[in-house]
Amino acid sequence: MNGKLLFFGGLPDHKKIVPINTNLIHYRQLTIQGCTWQSISEYRMCAKPVDDGRIPLDLIMSDAYRIEDFEQAFQNAAAAKGLKHVFRFDGTGSETV
């Protein structure tokens, strides 16, 4: 009840229509909102829980890539394969998380 749904990122053209059950919005009193153009301080505030380890990114990462594998990473992202694609600069990567 009284939940919020925030659209914070765009979708590929072939997936930009999202079917929504309007009864859920009505009966559960949901709010749907979109946002864009955050400030640097807002990005830093959002990154802090990740830096502190409070938000485990591996739960939402689809794949991790070495920088040398950028072509595959961009192809997968463009094809909307997975949720988040991450470049690792610590020598690990190119594996499905």
The first five atom37 places (N, CA, C, CB, O) and aatype in JSON, in Angstrom:
{
  "aatype": [12, 2, 7, 11, 10, 10, 13, 13, 7, 7, 10, 14, 3, 8, 11, 11, 9, 19, 14, 9, 2, 16, 2, 10, 9, 8, 18, 1, 5, 10, 16, 9, 5, 7, 4, 16, 17, 5, 15, 9, 15, 6, 18, 1, 12, 4, 0, 11, 14, 19, 3, 3, 7, 1, 9, 14, 10, 3, 10, 9, 12, 15, 3, 0, 18, 1, 9, 6, 3, 13, 6, 5, 0, 13, 5, 2, 0, 0, 0, 0, 11, 7, 10, 11, 8, 19, 13, 1, 13, 3, 7, 16, 7, 15, 6, 16, 19],
  "atom_mask": [
    [1, 1, 1, 1, 1],
    [1, 1, 1, 1, 1],
    [1, 1, 1, 0, 1],
    [1, 1, 1, 1, 1],
    [1, 1, 1, 1, 1],
    [1, 1, 1, 1, 1],
    [1, 1, 1, 1, 1],
    [1, 1, 1, 1, 1],
    [1, 1, 1, 0, 1],
    [1, 1, 1, 0, 1],
    [1, 1, 1, 1, 1],
    [1, 1, 1, 1, 1],
    [1, 1, 1, 1, 1],
    [1, 1, 1, 1, 1],
    [1, 1, 1, 1, 1],
    [1, 1, 1, 1, 1],
    [1, 1, 1, 1, 1],
    [1, 1, 1, 1, 1],
    [1, 1, 1, 1, 1],
    [1, 1, 1, 1, 1],
    [1, 1, 1, 1, 1],
    [1, 1, 1, 1, 1],
    [1, 1, 1, 1, 1],
    [1, 1, 1, 1, 1],
    [1, 1, 1, 1, 1],
    [1, 1, 1, 1, 1],
    [1, 1, 1, 1, 1],
    [1, 1, 1, 1, 1],
    [1, 1, 1, 1, 1],
    [1, 1, 1, 1, 1],
    [1, 1, 1, 1, 1],
    [1, 1, 1, 1, 1],
    [1, 1, 1, 1, 1],
    [1, 1, 1, 0, 1],
    [1, 1, 1, 1, 1],
    [1, 1, 1, 1, 1],
    [1, 1, 1, 1, 1],
    [1, 1, 1, 1, 1],
    [1, 1, 1, 1, 1],
    [1, 1, 1, 1, 1],
    [1, 1, 1, 1, 1],
    [1, 1, 1, 1, 1],
    [1, 1, 1, 1, 1],
    [1, 1, 1, 1, 1],
    [1, 1, 1, 1, 1],
    [1, 1, 1, 1, 1],
    [1, 1, 1, 1, 1],
    [1, 1, 1, 1, 1],
    [1, 1, 1, 1, 1],
    [1, 1, 1, 1, 1],
    [1, 1, 1, 1, 1],
    [1, 1, 1, 1, 1],
    [1, 1, 1, 0, 1],
    [1, 1, 1, 1, 1],
    [1, 1, 1, 1, 1],
    [1, 1, 1, 1, 1],
    [1, 1, 1, 1, 1],
    [1, 1, 1, 1, 1],
    [1, 1, 1, 1, 1],
    [1, 1, 1, 1, 1],
    [1, 1, 1, 1, 1],
    [1, 1, 1, 1, 1],
    [1, 1, 1, 1, 1],
    [1, 1, 1, 1, 1],
    [1, 1, 1, 1, 1],
    [1, 1, 1, 1, 1],
    [1, 1, 1, 1, 1],
    [1, 1, 1, 1, 1],
    [1, 1, 1, 1, 1],
    [1, 1, 1, 1, 1],
    [1, 1, 1, 1, 1],
    [1, 1, 1, 1, 1],
    [1, 1, 1, 1, 1],
    [1, 1, 1, 1, 1],
    [1, 1, 1, 1, 1],
    [1, 1, 1, 1, 1],
    [1, 1, 1, 1, 1],
    [1, 1, 1, 1, 1],
    [1, 1, 1, 1, 1],
    [1, 1, 1, 1, 1],
    [1, 1, 1, 1, 1],
    [1, 1, 1, 0, 1],
    [1, 1, 1, 1, 1],
    [1, 1, 1, 1, 1],
    [1, 1, 1, 1, 1],
    [1, 1, 1, 1, 1],
    [1, 1, 1, 1, 1],
    [1, 1, 1, 1, 1],
    [1, 1, 1, 1, 1],
    [1, 1, 1, 1, 1],
    [1, 1, 1, 0, 1],
    [1, 1, 1, 1, 1],
    [1, 1, 1, 0, 1],
    [1, 1, 1, 1, 1],
    [1, 1, 1, 1, 1],
    [1, 1, 1, 1, 1],
    [1, 1, 1, 1, 1]
  ],
  "atom_positions": [
    [[0.83, -1.18, 0.0], [0.0, 0.0, 0.0], [0.87, 1.25, 0.0], [-0.94, 0.0, 1.21], [1.94, 1.29, 0.61]],
    [[0.4, 2.24, -0.69], [1.07, 3.54, -0.75], [2.51, 3.45, -1.23], [1.04, 4.19, 0.61], [3.37, 4.19, -0.76]],
    [[2.78, 2.55, -2.19], [4.12, 2.39, -2.71], [4.41, 3.38, -3.83], [0.0, 0.0, 0.0], [3.51, 4.07, -4.3]],
    [[5.65, 3.45, -4.24], [6.07, 4.34, -5.31], [6.83, 3.55, -6.36], [6.94, 5.48, -4.77], [7.6, 2.64, -6.04]],
    [[6.6, 3.9, -7.6], [7.34, 3.33, -8.72], [8.03, 4.48, -9.42], [6.4, 2.53, -9.71], [7.38, 5.43, -9.85]],
    [[9.35, 4.4, -9.53], [10.12, 5.48, -10.13], [10.79, 4.99, -11.39], [11.17, 6.02, -9.13], [11.58, 4.04, -11.36]],
    [[10.49, 5.63, -12.51], [11.18, 5.35, -13.76], [12.35, 6.33, -13.86], [10.22, 5.48, -15.0], [12.15, 7.53, -14.03]],
    [[13.57, 5.79, -13.74], [14.75, 6.66, -13.72], [15.64, 6.46, -14.92], [15.53, 6.42, -12.47], [16.67, 7.13, -15.04]],
    [[15.29, 5.57, -15.8], [16.11, 5.34, -16.99], [15.22, 5.07, -18.19], [0.0, 0.0, 0.0], [14.13, 4.52, -18.05]],
    [[15.7, 5.46, -19.35], [14.94, 5.21, -20.56], [15.0, 3.75, -20.97], [0.0, 0.0, 0.0], [15.86, 3.0, -20.52]],
    [[14.08, 3.36, -21.82], [14.02, 2.0, -22.33], [14.29, 2.02, -23.83], [12.65, 1.35, -22.03], [14.07, 3.04, -24.48]],
    [[14.76, 0.9, -24.39], [14.94, 0.84, -25.84], [13.6, 1.05, -26.54], [15.57, -0.51, -26.25], [12.55, 0.73, -25.99]],
    [[13.65, 1.57, -27.76], [12.42, 1.87, -28.49], [11.48, 0.68, -28.58], [12.76, 2.33, -29.88], [10.26, 0.85, -28.49]],
    [[12.02, -0.53, -28.74], [11.15, -1.69, -28.89], [10.55, -2.17, -27.55], [11.92, -2.82, -29.53], [9.75, -3.1, -27.53]],
    [[10.95, -1.52, -26.44], [10.41, -1.91, -25.13], [9.87, -0.71, -24.36], [11.48, -2.61, -24.3], [9.67, -0.8, -23.15]],
    [[9.62, 0.41, -25.03], [9.24, 1.61, -24.31], [7.78, 1.63, -23.85], [9.49, 2.8, -25.16], [7.42, 2.47, -23.02]],
    [[6.95, 0.75, -24.36], [5.57, 0.63, -23.89], [5.54, -0.39, -22.77], [4.61, 0.22, -25.06], [5.92, -1.55, -22.96]],
    [[5.1, 0.03, -21.59], [5.06, -0.83, -20.42], [3.61, -1.02, -20.0], [5.91, -0.22, -19.25], [2.96, -0.07, -19.55]],
    [[3.07, -2.24, -20.13], [1.69, -2.46, -19.69], [1.6, -2.41, -18.16], [1.15, -3.81, -20.22], [2.38, -3.04, -17.46]],
    [[0.64, -1.65, -17.68], [0.48, -1.5, -16.23], [-0.97, -1.79, -15.86], [0.89, -0.06, -15.77], [-1.9, -1.3, -16.51]],
    [[-1.15, -2.59, -14.83], [-2.47, -2.88, -14.31], [-2.94, -1.68, -13.5], [-2.47, -4.18, -13.45], [-2.48, -1.47, -12.37]],
    [[-3.85, -0.89, -14.06], [-4.3, 0.33, -13.38], [-5.07, 0.05, -12.09], [-5.16, 1.14, -14.31], [-5.14, 0.92, -11.22]],
    [[-5.65, -1.14, -11.96], [-6.32, -1.48, -10.69], [-5.31, -1.56, -9.54], [-7.06, -2.82, -10.82], [-5.63, -1.18, -8.42]],
    [[-4.09, -2.04, -9.84], [-3.07, -2.06, -8.79], [-2.73, -0.65, -8.34], [-1.8, -2.78, -9.28], [-2.55, -0.39, -7.15]],
    [[-2.64, 0.26, -9.29], [-2.34, 1.65, -8.95], [-3.45, 2.21, -8.06], [-2.18, 2.52, -10.24], [-3.2, 2.86, -7.04]],
    [[-4.68, 1.95, -8.46], [-5.83, 2.48, -7.72], [-5.96, 1.87, -6.33], [-7.11, 2.25, -8.51], [-5.97, 2.58, -5.33]],
    [[-6.06, 0.55, -6.27], [-6.38, -0.11, -5.0], [-5.2, -0.14, -4.03], [-6.85, -1.51, -5.26], [-5.41, -0.19, -2.82]],
    [[-4.0, -0.12, -4.54], [-2.84, -0.12, -3.64], [-2.28, 1.28, -3.44], [-1.75, -1.03, -4.19], [-1.26, 1.47, -2.78]],
    [[-2.96, 2.26, -4.01], [-2.59, 3.67, -3.83], [-1.13, 3.92, -4.21], [-2.83, 4.1, -2.39], [-0.37, 4.5, -3.44]],
    [[-0.77, 3.47, -5.4], [0.6, 3.61, -5.87], [0.82, 4.96, -6.55], [0.96, 2.47, -6.83], [-0.11, 5.55, -7.1]],
    [[2.04, 5.43, -6.49], [2.44, 6.64, -7.19], [3.48, 6.26, -8.23], [3.0, 7.71, -6.19], [4.44, 5.55, -7.92]],
    [[3.3, 6.73, -9.45], [4.26, 6.49, -10.52], [4.88, 7.82, -10.89], [3.59, 5.81, -11.78], [4.19, 8.82, -11.08]],
    [[6.22, 7.83, -10.97], [6.94, 9.07, -11.19], [8.14, 8.81, -12.08], [7.37, 9.7, -9.84], [8.68, 7.7, -12.11]],
    [[8.56, 9.82, -12.8], [9.78, 9.74, -13.59], [10.74, 10.83, -13.15], [0.0, 0.0, 0.0], [10.33, 11.84, -12.59]],
    [[12.03, 10.62, -13.4], [13.01, 11.65, -13.04], [14.19, 11.6, -14.0], [13.49, 11.46, -11.58], [14.46, 10.58, -14.64]],
    [[14.87, 12.7, -14.09], [16.09, 12.81, -14.88], [16.86, 14.05, -14.44], [15.75, 12.86, -16.41], [16.34, 14.87, -13.68]],
    [[18.06, 14.19, -14.9], [18.9, 15.38, -14.64], [19.18, 15.62, -13.17], [18.24, 16.6, -15.22], [18.76, 16.64, -12.61]],
    [[19.87, 14.7, -12.54], [20.26, 14.88, -11.15], [21.54, 15.71, -11.08], [20.45, 13.52, -10.44], [22.29, 15.81, -12.05]],
    [[21.78, 16.29, -9.91], [23.0, 17.06, -9.69], [24.14, 16.13, -9.3], [22.77, 18.14, -8.6], [23.91, 14.97, -8.94]],
    [[25.35, 16.64, -9.36], [26.53, 15.87, -8.95], [26.4, 15.45, -7.48], [27.82, 16.7, -9.15], [26.74, 14.32, -7.14]],
    [[25.92, 16.34, -6.63], [25.8, 15.98, -5.21], [24.76, 14.87, -5.02], [25.4, 17.23, -4.37], [24.92, 14.03, -4.13]],
    [[23.71, 14.85, -5.83], [22.72, 13.77, -5.73], [23.33, 12.44, -6.17], [21.48, 14.09, -6.57], [23.07, 11.4, -5.55]],
    [[24.12, 12.45, -7.24], [24.81, 11.22, -7.67], [25.75, 10.72, -6.58], [25.58, 11.47, -8.97], [25.81, 9.52, -6.31]],
    [[26.49, 11.63, -5.96], [27.41, 11.23, -4.89], [26.65, 10.66, -3.7], [28.26, 12.44, -4.43], [27.09, 9.67, -3.1]],
    [[25.51, 11.26, -3.35], [24.71, 10.76, -2.25], [24.19, 9.35, -2.55], [23.53, 11.72, -1.97], [24.15, 8.49, -1.67]],
    [[23.81, 9.1, -3.8], [23.31, 7.77, -4.18], [24.43, 6.75, -4.24], [22.6, 7.84, -5.52], [24.2, 5.56, -4.0]],
    [[25.64, 7.19, -4.56], [26.76, 6.26, -4.67], [27.29, 5.84, -3.3], [27.88, 6.9, -5.48], [27.91, 4.78, -3.18]],
    [[27.06, 6.63, -2.28], [27.61, 6.33, -0.95], [27.19, 4.96, -0.42], [27.18, 7.4, 0.02], [28.06, 4.22, 0.04]],
    [[25.91, 4.58, -0.45], [25.55, 3.25, 0.05], [26.2, 2.11, -0.75], [24.04, 3.08, 0.04], [26.43, 1.03, -0.22]],
    [[26.48, 2.36, -2.01], [27.18, 1.36, -2.83], [28.64, 1.28, -2.38], [27.09, 1.71, -4.35], [29.17, 0.2, -2.17]],
    [[29.26, 2.45, -2.23], [30.66, 2.49, -1.78], [30.83, 1.86, -0.4], [31.16, 3.93, -1.75], [31.84, 1.2, -0.13]],
    [[29.84, 2.06, 0.47], [29.9, 1.51, 1.83], [29.58, 0.02, 1.88], [28.95, 2.26, 2.72], [29.71, -0.6, 2.94]],
    [[29.15, -0.55, 0.76], [28.8, -1.96, 0.72], [27.4, -2.28, 1.22], [0.0, 0.0, 0.0], [27.04, -3.45, 1.37]],
    [[26.59, -1.24, 1.47], [25.23, -1.47, 1.95], [24.29, -1.92, 0.84], [24.68, -0.21, 2.6], [23.27, -2.56, 1.11]],
    [[24.61, -1.61, -0.4], [23.82, -2.06, -1.54], [24.69, -2.99, -2.37], [23.3, -0.84, -2.41], [25.65, -2.54, -2.99]],
    [[24.38, -4.28, -2.38], [25.19, -5.25, -3.13], [24.85, -5.2, -4.63], [24.98, -6.68, -2.58], [23.83, -5.74, -5.05]],
    [[25.7, -4.56, -5.4], [25.43, -4.39, -6.83], [25.35, -5.71, -7.58], [26.49, -3.54, -7.44], [24.67, -5.78, -8.61]],
    [[26.01, -6.74, -7.1], [25.96, -8.0, -7.84], [24.56, -8.59, -7.9], [26.9, -9.01, -7.2], [24.32, -9.52, -8.66]],
    [[23.62, -8.07, -7.11], [22.24, -8.55, -7.19], [21.52, -8.0, -8.42], [21.48, -8.15, -5.93], [20.55, -8.6, -8.88]],
    [[21.99, -6.87, -8.96], [21.35, -6.3, -10.15], [22.23, -6.35, -11.38], [20.95, -4.88, -9.88], [21.75, -6.1, -12.49]],
    [[23.5, -6.67, -11.22], [24.4, -6.75, -12.38], [24.1, -7.99, -13.19], [25.88, -6.75, -11.93], [24.0, -9.1, -12.64]],
    [[23.97, -7.81, -14.48], [23.76, -8.95, -15.37], [25.09, -9.55, -15.79], [22.96, -8.54, -16.61], [25.27, -10.76, -15.77]],
    [[26.02, -8.68, -16.18], [27.32, -9.12, -16.66], [28.39, -8.12, -16.25], [27.31, -9.3, -18.19], [28.12, -6.93, -16.1]],
    [[29.6, -8.62, -16.08], [30.76, -7.78, -15.81], [31.77, -8.03, -16.92], [31.37, -8.07, -14.4], [32.0, -9.18, -17.31]],
    [[32.37, -6.97, -17.42], [33.27, -7.07, -18.57], [34.6, -6.4, -18.28], [32.62, -6.44, -19.81], [34.68, -5.44, -17.52]],
    [[35.63, -6.94, -18.9], [36.91, -6.22, -18.96], [36.76, -5.16, -20.03], [38.12, -7.2, -19.27], [35.94, -5.31, -20.94]],
    [[37.52, -4.1, -19.96], [37.41, -3.01, -20.93], [37.69, -3.51, -22.35], [38.38, -1.88, -20.56], [37.16, -2.96, -23.32]],
    [[38.51, -4.54, -22.47], [38.83, -5.1, -23.79], [37.6, -5.73, -24.45], [39.94, -6.13, -23.66], [37.57, -5.91, -25.67]],
    [[36.61, -6.06, -23.67], [35.39, -6.7, -24.17], [34.24, -5.7, -24.36], [34.95, -7.81, -23.22], [33.07, -6.06, -24.3]],
    [[34.61, -4.42, -24.6], [33.6, -3.38, -24.69], [32.59, -3.61, -25.8], [34.25, -2.04, -24.88], [31.42, -3.26, -25.65]],
    [[33.02, -4.19, -26.93], [32.09, -4.39, -28.04], [30.95, -5.33, -27.62], [32.82, -4.96, -29.27], [29.78, -5.05, -27.9]],
    [[31.29, -6.43, -26.97], [30.27, -7.37, -26.51], [29.36, -6.72, -25.46], [30.92, -8.63, -25.93], [28.15, -6.93, -25.46]],
    [[29.96, -5.93, -24.58], [29.16, -5.25, -23.55], [28.14, -4.31, -24.18], [30.08, -4.47, -22.6], [26.97, -4.3, -23.78]],
    [[28.57, -3.53, -25.16], [27.65, -2.59, -25.8], [26.6, -3.31, -26.64], [28.43, -1.61, -26.67], [25.46, -2.86, -26.72]],
    [[26.98, -4.41, -27.27], [26.0, -5.19, -28.03], [24.92, -5.75, -27.1], [26.7, -6.34, -28.8], [23.73, -5.68, -27.41]],
    [[25.34, -6.3, -25.98], [24.37, -6.85, -25.02], [23.47, -5.76, -24.45], [25.11, -7.57, -23.89], [22.26, -5.96, -24.3]],
    [[24.04, -4.61, -24.12], [23.24, -3.51, -23.59], [22.26, -2.99, -24.64], [24.15, -2.37, -23.11], [21.1, -2.73, -24.33]],
    [[22.71, -2.84, -25.88], [21.84, -2.36, -26.95], [20.7, -3.33, -27.24], [22.64, -2.12, -28.23], [19.6, -2.91, -27.61]],
    [[20.95, -4.61, -27.06], [19.93, -5.63, -27.29], [19.06, -5.86, -26.05], [20.58, -6.95, -27.7], [18.19, -6.74, -26.04]],
    [[19.28, -5.06, -25.0], [18.54, -5.17, -23.74], [18.64, -6.57, -23.14], [17.08, -4.81, -23.95], [17.67, -7.09, -22.6]],
    [[19.83, -7.18, -23.25], [20.07, -8.47, -22.61], [20.55, -8.21, -21.19], [21.13, -9.33, -23.42], [21.67, -7.72, -20.98]],
    [[19.73, -8.52, -20.23], [20.1, -8.29, -18.84], [19.7, -6.91, -18.37], [0.0, 0.0, 0.0], [19.13, -6.11, -19.13]],
    [[19.99, -6.64, -17.11], [19.58, -5.38, -16.49], [20.7, -4.34, -16.49], [19.11, -5.63, -15.06], [20.51, -3.22, -16.97]],
    [[21.86, -4.7, -15.97], [22.98, -3.77, -15.87], [24.26, -4.45, -16.32], [23.13, -3.23, -14.43], [24.53, -5.6, -15.95]],
    [[25.03, -3.74, -17.12], [26.31, -4.22, -17.63], [27.39, -3.32, -17.05], [26.35, -4.23, -19.2], [27.3, -2.1, -17.11]],
    [[28.41, -3.95, -16.48], [29.42, -3.22, -15.71], [30.81, -3.52, -16.26], [29.33, -3.59, -14.22], [31.13, -4.67, -16.58]],
    [[31.63, -2.47, -16.35], [33.04, -2.66, -16.69], [33.82, -2.75, -15.41], [33.57, -1.5, -17.6], [33.66, -1.93, -14.5]],
    [[34.69, -3.76, -15.34], [35.56, -3.94, -14.19], [36.98, -3.6, -14.6], [35.48, -5.4, -13.63], [37.45, -4.02, -15.66]],
    [[37.64, -2.83, -13.78], [39.0, -2.41, -14.08], [40.01, -3.06, -13.16], [39.12, -0.91, -13.98], [41.15, -2.62, -13.07]],
    [[39.57, -4.14, -12.47], [40.48, -4.82, -11.56], [41.02, -6.12, -12.15], [39.77, -5.1, -10.25], [41.59, -6.94, -11.44]],
    [[40.82, -6.3, -13.48], [41.32, -7.51, -14.13], [40.32, -8.63, -14.22], [0.0, 0.0, 0.0], [40.53, -9.6, -14.95]],
    [[39.21, -8.52, -13.47], [38.18, -9.55, -13.55], [37.1, -9.09, -14.53], [37.57, -9.86, -12.15], [37.05, -7.92, -14.91]],
    [[36.26, -10.0, -14.91], [35.17, -9.63, -15.8], [34.95, -10.68, -16.85], [0.0, 0.0, 0.0], [35.51, -11.78, -16.79]],
    [[34.11, -10.33, -17.83], [33.72, -11.22, -18.92], [33.05, -12.48, -18.42], [34.93, -11.59, -19.75], [33.21, -13.56, -18.99]],
    [[32.3, -12.33, -17.35], [31.54, -13.47, -16.85], [30.13, -13.0, -16.53], [32.22, -14.1, -15.59], [29.91, -11.83, -16.23]],
    [[29.2, -13.91, -16.59], [27.84, -13.59, -16.16], [27.83, -13.63, -14.65], [26.79, -14.57, -16.77], [28.33, -14.58, -14.05]],
    [[27.26, -12.62, -14.06], [27.22, -12.51, -12.6], [26.03, -13.29, -12.08], [27.16, -11.03, -12.14], [25.8, -13.34, -10.88]]
  ]
}
